């Protein structure tokens, strides 16, 4: 994401700011932000309390998830993404097994194989210039998450029912 921000045209850099919440790579991210001179557009935060975490999500327009290649990043959806979806935030995250189960692509939740598969500049330009586009994506994000959450909840209830009956 830091490289994507670095490549944004100057006119967009004036309109958009990012907050990275990272416990694992805090020092590495800070060095890269300094090296690419992105400190005006990216703030990095380490170790948040839950209420602070919610405040940042609530103030954000777009939330980006994990793009790591670890087994963990392939098999989980972070609390950050679940909370962001529940709050109706637009989400950009990696297309993983876990994401495919709980999140719908193209409904305010963009699932990508790699972050560079999104024309980031074009997306940010449209997002910052069109309130209608922003509102539609936010509504779709929350609706998509709630629909999938309800399906998963019903499947779990059905599974519990069968365990009791059989």
N, C-alpha and C positions, 0 to 999 in steps of 0.2 A: 504494500500500500504506500509506503514511503516513496518508492520509485515512481508509482503512478502520480502521486501528488507533485513530485519533482518535475514530471513531464507536462503538467498542466500549463496551458498558455497563461501568460501574466494576467490577462483580464479576468480569468477565472480564479486565479490565486487570490485576488482581492476579495472575492465573494465567499470563499469556502474555507472552513477550518475543521481540523480533525483532532479528535482526542483518542489516543491509543491507551488502552488499559492493558498492562502487561506485567505479570509477575515474573515470568520466566526469562525474558530477553531484554529487560529494562536497559541495562548498560549498552548492549549492542545496538538497540534502537536509537538511543540517545546519540551514540557516536555517528550512526548513519544520518540521522537528522542534521547534526552539525556539519558533517562532510558535504551533504547535498544542499545545505543552506535552506532547510525547510522549517526552521524553528518558528517562523512567522505563521505558518499554516498548520503545524502539528504540535500538539502538546501531548506529552507522555506522562502517564500517572501509574504509580506503583502501589499496590496494596490498598484497596479501598474498603471501607466499611459498607455494609449493605445499603444503608440509607443514602450514602454518597453515590454509590453505584447506580441506584435508581434515579437519582437526580440527574446524573449525566445522561443516562438513556433517555429520560423524559425530555431533556433539552436538545437532544440530537434529532436530526432529520433522517439521516441514513446511518445504519449500523452495519459494520462489516464483521464477518465471522472469521474463523480460523482458516488459514490456507496452508497449514503445515502438512508434512508428509509422514508424520508419526502414526502408529497404529491407533493411538488415542484419538487423534484428530479425524481419523476415518470412521470411528465407531461411536462418537458422541456428538451431541449438540450441546454447546455450552449454555449455561444458565443465562448468559448474556443474550444469546440469540432467542431463547425461549421467552425471556422477559421482553425483549425488543418486539418480537412478533405479537405478544399479548397486548402490548401498548400500541400496536398498529404502526410500527415503524417500518420504513422501507429497509430491506435487508439484502446485502450482497454477501454471499458465503460460498464455500466450496461445495461442489456437488459430490457428496459422500453417501455411503450406504445409509447412515443415520438421517441425513438431510432428506433423502428421497422418501424415507418412511414418514417423516413428520411435516415436511414442508413441500409446498407446490411451487414449481418453477413458473415464472411469468405471471404471478399474481401478487406483485409487490415484493416478492421474494425471488431474487435472482440467484440461481445456482450455477456456478461456473466451474469448469474443470481447472482452470488457472485464472488468476486475477486479470491477466493481460487479454483474456478472451472478451472482455467487456471494453467497448470503445469508451473508456472512462471520461475523456474530455467531452465527447458528444453527450453522454449520459448526464454529466454534471451541468453542462450548458443548458440542456433541456430542463433538468430538475430545478435549477436556480431561476430560470426565466418563466416557468409556467406553473402557476398555482394550481390549475386544473390537473395537470399531470401529477404533481406532488400529492394532491388530495386523493386522486384515483388510486395511485400506488399504495398510499397509506391505508385506505379502506380495504383494498384487495389483500394486503398483507395480513391484516387482522382477521378478515373473513376466512382466508385460506388456512391460517393457523388454527382458528377455532373449529373449522370443519374437520381438519385432520385430527385435531385433539379429540373431538367428539367420536370420530371413527375408532381411534385407538382405545378410548375409554370403553366404548361399547364392545370391542373385541376382547378386552381384558375382562369385562363383566361376563361375557359369554364363556370365556375360558374358565373363570371361577365357577360359573354355573355348572359346566360340564364336569369339573373336578368333584363338585358336590354330588351330582346325580350319578356319575359313573363310579 
